[in-house]
Amino acid sequence: MYVILCGTGQVGSATARALLDEGQQVTIIIRDESHGEDLKEAGAKIAVADVVTSSAVDARCRKERAGKDHNHAPPSHKKSE
């Protein structure tokens, strides 16, 4: 399950669509539910929160993730010499 903050912009919506196409569960956290209608139709769950207030975002992420944790850091690669 993936949670995307402000997922209705170009990067967020493209990421959400790619994950949905792979069959992943996606939750988009946005300020205005009406902006996420197309992603909702594509299978994403829409969650509304005040995305400007960090405490509201933290609370909503905790609720949506419910104990799941994903580390999306890129892999560390060393060039072989």
Backbone as a printed PyTorch tensor [residue, N CA C, xyz], in Angstrom:
tensor([[[  0.8270,  -1.1620,   0.0000],
         [  0.0000,   0.0000,   0.0000],
         [  0.8780,   1.2330,   0.0000]],

        [[  0.5550,   2.1750,  -0.8530],
         [  1.3330,   3.3940,  -0.9760],
         [  0.4660,   4.5880,  -0.6270]],

        [[  1.0590,   5.5600,   0.0500],
         [  0.3910,   6.8180,   0.3620],
         [  1.1610,   7.9160,  -0.3500]],

        [[  0.4480,   8.7080,  -1.1610],
         [  1.0760,   9.7870,  -1.9140],
         [  0.4800,  11.1040,  -1.4470]],

        [[  1.3240,  11.9930,  -0.9720],
         [  0.8990,  13.3100,  -0.5190],
         [  0.8160,  14.2430,  -1.7200]],

        [[ -0.2880,  14.9530,  -1.8400],
         [ -0.5110,  15.8860,  -2.9590],
         [ -0.3720,  15.1520,  -4.2870]],

        [[ -1.0690,  14.0590,  -4.4250],
         [ -0.9040,  13.1710,  -5.5710],
         [ -1.6870,  13.5190,  -6.8100]],

        [[ -2.1970,  14.7490,  -6.9190],
         [ -2.9640,  15.1000,  -8.1140],
         [ -2.1780,  15.9590,  -9.0920]],

        [[ -0.9380,  16.2910,  -8.7800],
         [ -0.0940,  17.0370,  -9.7110],
         [  0.4910,  16.1020, -10.7610]],

        [[  1.3800,  16.6260, -11.5850],
         [  1.9460,  15.8210, -12.6730],
         [  2.7330,  14.6230, -12.1590]],

        [[  3.6350,  14.8450, -11.2300],
         [  4.4830,  13.7590, -10.7310],
         [  3.6780,  12.7930,  -9.8610]],

        [[  2.8990,  13.3320,  -8.9340],
         [  2.1180,  12.4820,  -8.0360],
         [  1.0970,  11.6330,  -8.7610]],

        [[  0.3870,  12.2380,  -9.7220],
         [ -0.6370,  11.4690, -10.4380],
         [ -0.0070,  10.4210, -11.3520]],

        [[  1.1320,  10.7430, -11.9630],
         [  1.8210,   9.7530, -12.8030],
         [  2.3180,   8.5860, -11.9460]],

        [[  2.8350,   8.8950, -10.7680],
         [  3.2840,   7.8510,  -9.8510],
         [  2.1090,   6.9870,  -9.4070]],

        [[  1.0110,   7.6410,  -9.0520],
         [ -0.1830,   6.9030,  -8.6200],
         [ -0.6900,   5.9900,  -9.7240]],

        [[ -0.7610,   6.4940, -10.9400],
         [ -1.2500,   5.6800, -12.0630],
         [ -0.3350,   4.4860, -12.3330]],

        [[  0.9750,   4.7110, -12.2530],
         [  1.9190,   3.6090, -12.4740],
         [  1.7280,   2.5250, -11.4130]],

        [[  1.5660,   2.9330, -10.1670],
         [  1.3500,   1.9610,  -9.0900],
         [  0.0150,   1.2440,  -9.2470]],

        [[ -1.0300,   1.9810,  -9.6030],
         [ -2.3400,   1.3640,  -9.8160],
         [ -2.2910,   0.3720, -10.9720]],

        [[ -1.5570,   0.7230, -12.0350],
         [ -1.4120,  -0.1810, -13.1810],
         [ -0.7220,  -1.4840, -12.7940]],

        [[  0.1400,  -1.4190, -11.7650],
         [  0.8230,  -2.6190, -11.2640],
         [ -0.0480,  -3.3990, -10.2820]],

        [[ -1.2360,  -2.8880, -10.0040],
         [ -2.1280,  -3.5680,  -9.0720],
         [ -1.9130,  -3.2050,  -7.6130]],

        [[ -1.1440,  -2.1530,  -7.3660],
         [ -0.8670,  -1.7290,  -5.9920],
         [ -2.0490,  -0.9510,  -5.4160]],

        [[ -2.1630,  -0.9580,  -4.0970],
         [ -3.1470,  -0.1240,  -3.4090],
         [ -2.5290,   1.2460,  -3.1890]],

        [[ -3.2640,   2.2890,  -3.5620],
         [ -2.7400,   3.6520,  -3.4830],
         [ -3.7510,   4.5410,  -2.7660]],

        [[ -3.2500,   5.3180,  -1.8100],
         [ -4.0540,   6.3520,  -1.1670],
         [ -3.4220,   7.6940,  -1.4960]],

        [[ -4.2410,   8.6250,  -1.9620],
         [ -3.7900,   9.9720,  -2.2920],
         [ -4.3050,  10.9100,  -1.2040]],

        [[ -3.4050,  11.6680,  -0.5730],
         [ -3.8150,  12.6550,   0.4220],
         [ -3.8190,  14.0220,  -0.2480]],

        [[ -5.0000,  14.6450,  -0.2770],
         [ -5.1610,  15.9440,  -0.9390],
         [ -6.0090,  16.8750,  -0.0710]],

        [[ -5.9960,  18.1750,  -0.4190],
         [ -6.7920,  19.1690,   0.3100],
         [ -8.2440,  19.1720,  -0.1280]],

        [[ -8.4840,  18.9530,  -1.4200],
         [ -9.8240,  19.0870,  -1.9940],
         [-10.1920,  17.7960,  -2.7190]],

        [[-11.1630,  17.0860,  -2.1830],
         [-11.5410,  15.7780,  -2.7180],
         [-11.9390,  15.8310,  -4.1870]],

        [[-12.4770,  16.9530,  -4.6400],
         [-12.9310,  17.0530,  -6.0330],
         [-11.7750,  16.9750,  -7.0240]],

        [[-10.5580,  17.2560,  -6.5890],
         [ -9.4000,  17.1950,  -7.4870],
         [ -8.9190,  15.7740,  -7.7440]],

        [[ -9.3680,  14.8210,  -6.9560],
         [ -8.8910,  13.4480,  -7.1040],
         [ -9.8790,  12.5060,  -7.7570]],

        [[-10.9180,  13.0380,  -8.3700],
         [-11.9850,  12.1950,  -8.9130],
         [-11.4760,  11.2030,  -9.9600]],

        [[-10.6060,  11.6440, -10.8760],
         [-10.1140,  10.7350, -11.9240],
         [ -9.2610,   9.6100, -11.3420]],

        [[ -8.4670,   9.9180, -10.3130],
         [ -7.6550,   8.8720,  -9.6760],
         [ -8.5230,   7.9280,  -8.8570]],

        [[ -9.5770,   8.4580,  -8.2680],
         [-10.5220,   7.6090,  -7.5380],
         [-11.1750,   6.6190,  -8.4960]],

        [[-11.5570,   7.0940,  -9.6700],
         [-12.1500,   6.2180, -10.6820],
         [-11.1580,   5.1620, -11.1580]],

        [[ -9.8540,   5.4910, -11.1010],
         [ -8.8150,   4.5480, -11.5140],
         [ -8.5010,   3.5260, -10.4230]],

        [[ -9.0710,   3.7230,  -9.2110],
         [ -8.8770,   2.7420,  -8.1500],
         [ -8.1720,   3.2400,  -6.9100]],

        [[ -7.7490,   4.5020,  -6.9090],
         [ -7.0670,   5.0430,  -5.7320],
         [ -8.0730,   5.4050,  -4.6520]],

        [[ -7.6310,   5.3130,  -3.4120],
         [ -8.4250,   5.8060,  -2.2900],
         [ -8.0440,   7.2680,  -2.0980]],

        [[ -9.0270,   8.1270,  -1.9020],
         [ -8.7700,   9.5450,  -1.7000],
         [ -8.9820,   9.8770,  -0.2280]],

        [[ -7.9890,  10.5370,   0.3730],
         [ -8.0800,  10.9810,   1.7600],
         [ -7.8640,  12.4890,   1.7820]],

        [[ -8.6970,  13.1880,   2.5210],
         [ -8.6090,  14.6420,   2.5910],
         [ -7.9410,  15.0460,   3.9000]],

        [[ -6.9620,  15.9630,   3.7870],
         [ -6.2750,  16.4850,   4.9720],
         [ -5.7240,  17.8600,   4.6400]],

        [[ -5.4580,  18.6260,   5.6670],
         [ -4.8090,  19.9250,   5.5070],
         [ -3.3340,  19.6490,   5.2270]],

        [[ -2.9560,  19.6780,   3.9510],
         [ -1.5950,  19.2840,   3.5740],
         [ -0.5550,  20.3500,   3.9070]],

        [[ -0.9910,  21.4870,   4.4350],
         [ -0.0690,  22.5530,   4.8140],
         [  0.4120,  22.3740,   6.2530]],

        [[ -0.3770,  21.7170,   7.0660],
         [ -0.0520,  21.5230,   8.4750],
         [  0.5940,  20.1530,   8.6650]],

        [[  1.8380,  20.1560,   9.1210],
         [  2.5660,  18.8900,   9.2330],
         [  1.8950,  17.9180,  10.2010]],

        [[  1.3090,  18.4240,  11.2730],
         [  0.6640,  17.5120,  12.2240],
         [ -0.5520,  16.8330,  11.5970]],

        [[ -1.2900,  17.5490,  10.7460],
         [ -2.4420,  16.9500,  10.0650],
         [ -1.9860,  15.8940,   9.0690]],

        [[ -0.9050,  16.1820,   8.3580],
         [ -0.3630,  15.2170,   7.3960],
         [  0.1460,  13.9830,   8.1300]],

        [[  0.8880,  14.1830,   9.2160],
         [  1.3960,  13.0500,   9.9990],
         [  0.2590,  12.1690,  10.5040]],

        [[ -0.7740,  12.8010,  11.0320],
         [ -1.9080,  12.0370,  11.5620],
         [ -2.6000,  11.2530,  10.4580]],

        [[ -2.7910,  11.8720,   9.3060],
         [ -3.4820,  11.1850,   8.2080],
         [ -2.6310,  10.0400,   7.6660]],

        [[ -1.3240,  10.2570,   7.5480],
         [ -0.4360,   9.1870,   7.0660],
         [ -0.4550,   8.0030,   8.0240]],

        [[ -0.4080,   8.2750,   9.3240],
         [ -0.4630,   7.1830,  10.3020],
         [ -1.7660,   6.4090,  10.1630]],

        [[ -2.8600,   7.1180,   9.9750],
         [ -4.1570,   6.4540,   9.8370],
         [ -4.2030,   5.6000,   8.5760]],

        [[ -3.7050,   6.1200,   7.4650],
         [ -3.7710,   5.3980,   6.1930],
         [ -2.8090,   4.2200,   6.1560]],

        [[ -1.6370,   4.3760,   6.7180],
         [ -0.6300,   3.3170,   6.6500],
         [ -0.8670,   2.2400,   7.6850]],

        [[ -1.4510,   2.5760,   8.7900],
         [ -1.8190,   1.6160,   9.8400],
         [ -0.7370,   0.5750,  10.1150]],

        [[  0.4670,   1.0510,  10.4020],
         [  1.5300,   0.1420,  10.7880],
         [  2.3970,  -0.3610,   9.6510]],

        [[  2.0440,  -0.0460,   8.4190],
         [  2.8700,  -0.4770,   7.2900],
         [  3.9970,   0.5320,   7.1080]],

        [[  5.1570,   0.0550,   6.7430],
         [  6.2880,   0.9460,   6.5450],
         [  7.0270,   0.5410,   5.2840]],

        [[  7.2800,   1.5170,   4.4440],
         [  8.0240,   1.2800,   3.2110],
         [  9.1630,   2.2790,   3.1390]],

        [[ 10.3310,   1.8200,   2.7830],
         [ 11.4740,   2.6960,   2.5960],
         [ 11.6920,   2.8520,   1.1040]],

        [[ 11.4340,   4.0490,   0.6070],
         [ 11.5540,   4.2790,  -0.8280],
         [ 12.8730,   4.9470,  -1.1990]],

        [[ 13.8730,   4.7540,  -0.3740],
         [ 15.1840,   5.2940,  -0.6920],
         [ 15.7650,   4.5290,  -1.8760]],

        [[ 16.4540,   5.2350,  -2.7720],
         [ 17.0410,   4.5330,  -3.9100],
         [ 18.1430,   3.5870,  -3.4520]],

        [[ 18.3830,   2.5300,  -4.2250],
         [ 19.4460,   1.6010,  -3.8450],
         [ 20.8070,   2.2780,  -3.9030]],

        [[ 21.6860,   1.8260,  -3.0600],
         [ 23.0410,   2.3550,  -3.0390],
         [ 23.8960,   1.5310,  -3.9920]],

        [[ 24.4760,   2.1880,  -4.9710],
         [ 25.3110,   1.4890,  -5.9540],
         [ 26.7170,   2.0770,  -5.9550]],

        [[ 27.6770,   1.1990,  -5.9880],
         [ 29.0610,   1.6330,  -6.1330],
         [ 29.5280,   1.2110,  -7.5120]],

        [[ 30.2170,   2.1100,  -8.1860],
         [ 30.7720,   1.7560,  -9.4880],
         [ 31.9720,   0.8510,  -9.2880]],

        [[ 31.9960,  -0.2110, -10.0490],
         [ 33.1720,  -1.0710,  -9.9760],
         [ 34.2670,  -0.4580, -10.8250]],

        [[ 35.4650,  -0.5980, -10.3430],
         [ 36.5960,   0.0090, -11.0590],
         [ 37.2540,  -0.9710, -11.9680]]])
